Amino acid sequence: MASRVQLEGRPIVITGGGTGIGAAVAVACATVGMPVTITGRRLEPLEQTREAVLEAGGQAQILQLDVTDPDHVDILLDTAEDAFGPFWAVLANAGRGLLRSGHGTSDPEMHAIFDVNFHATHALLREAANRMLARGDGGHLLATSSCVSKFAVPNHGAYAATKAAQDLLCQAMRLELAPAGIHVSTIHPITTTTEFFDVSAKVSGSTNGPSGTHLTPRRFMQPARQVADAVVRCLRRPVPEVWTSHIVRMLSAIRTLRPTVLDRQLRKFL
Ligand SMILES: NC(=O)c1ccc[n+]([C@@H]2O[C@H](COP(=O)([O-])OP(=O)(O)OC[C@H]3O[C@@H](n4cnc5c(N)ncnc54)[C@H](OP(=O)(O)O)[C@@H]3O)[C@@H](O)[C@H]2O)c1
């Protein structure tokens, strides 16, 4: 088992920290003494998260940035270091969905979702890794992937592809960076009650309301706080993958071993 990391005073940078999972992780990290730098495009949610962090007795700075802006990585990491010193952890969390069949997804839609979910993750983790390597005292890189990085469901193929790409990139980086004492972890949440499904429906031009939560049985739904607590446990004792549902993790194993069985079950369920 990995040794326990002392988190107090070790700064973390979180993209998409104004809402949902990112906001919950920011508050949970601040509660254990990590100074947090959070980003997003909208100021108001960021200010609300900063307020919640301060109420929890923590330190936070906010930065209004779009992760598809090529300059955002340097601005974010420079600003984080100016405020709190060298960051220990970086969580690439900003992301969104797309409610569309594979054959119905256009090239611009595919490029756009990869820009936010995958290319921005790569740009951030690459620069953070290089800064950690130059410092030589380790660190922890994380990405909020998804349970659908291991098995896709209908009308979420483009989204699942971005999450699988994040997952595989992080698997390789974990092996590459381990000798330098840099941990790399992916987070694989199941359906989490956040703005995610409303945003997906809006981006997809769907008029049928939220894009999935109404189909999900309650036992496969969780609050963002549950993911945040699991992330803090992973920061304390780094593990390759963070899962919040054993059943869904088992499904991903079945998908690998017996794809026909899982396809049949998913068709029945969906
Ligand atoms: N909810 C789920 O069921 C679920 C399950 C598995 C994985 N995930 C993953 O968890 C992560 C967080 O999602 P969530 O559930 O917490 O949903 P959320 O509340 O919608 O959070 C997404 C965050 O990303 C930010 N964001 C989106 N596009 C951005 C951009 N171009 N530049 C900067 N920030 C951007 C949003 O802030 P602004 O709009 O203000 O920019 C928002 O704070 C995502 O990567 C998602 O794929 C979610």
The ligand as a Gaussian input file, in Angstrom:
#p B3LYP/6-31G(d) Opt

LIG

0 1
 N      -21.998000      14.135000     -13.246000
 C      -21.681000      12.890000     -13.599000
 O      -22.532000      11.968000     -13.588000
 C      -20.273000      12.559000     -14.017000
 C      -19.927000      11.197000     -14.077000
 C      -18.627000      10.859000     -14.470000
 C      -17.713000      11.854000     -14.775000
 N      -18.070000      13.179000     -14.708000
 C      -17.050000      14.182000     -15.033000
 O      -16.861000      15.009000     -13.915000
 C      -16.331000      16.278000     -14.328000
 C      -17.090000      17.374000     -13.614000
 O      -18.452000      17.319000     -14.033000
 P      -19.666000      17.610000     -13.037000
 O      -20.489000      16.393000     -12.976000
 O      -19.182000      18.200000     -11.782000
 O      -20.522000      18.653000     -13.900000
 P      -20.570000      20.242000     -13.856000
 O      -21.115000      20.698000     -12.580000
 O      -21.250000      20.660000     -15.126000
 O      -19.022000      20.653000     -13.901000
 C      -18.295000      20.876000     -15.081000
 C      -17.365000      22.043000     -14.798000
 O      -16.489000      22.228000     -15.913000
 C      -16.418000      23.601000     -16.204000
 N      -16.147000      23.754000     -17.631000
 C      -16.842000      23.206000     -18.660000
 N      -16.328000      23.615000     -19.819000
 C      -15.276000      24.429000     -19.525000
 C      -14.345000      25.173000     -20.286000
 N      -14.380000      25.178000     -21.644000
 N      -13.405000      25.908000     -19.656000
 C      -13.365000      25.922000     -18.293000
 N      -14.199000      25.245000     -17.517000
 C      -15.158000      24.508000     -18.124000
 C      -17.775000      24.188000     -15.820000
 O      -17.673000      25.556000     -15.441000
 P      -18.098000      26.761000     -16.423000
 O      -19.341000      26.319000     -17.138000
 O      -18.301000      27.919000     -15.512000
 O      -16.928000      26.936000     -17.336000
 C      -18.134000      23.345000     -14.607000
 O      -17.703000      23.957000     -13.406000
 C      -16.464000      16.308000     -15.852000
 O      -15.212000      16.068000     -16.443000
 C      -17.425000      15.156000     -16.156000
 O      -17.179000      14.607000     -17.418000
 C      -19.326000      13.545000     -14.327000

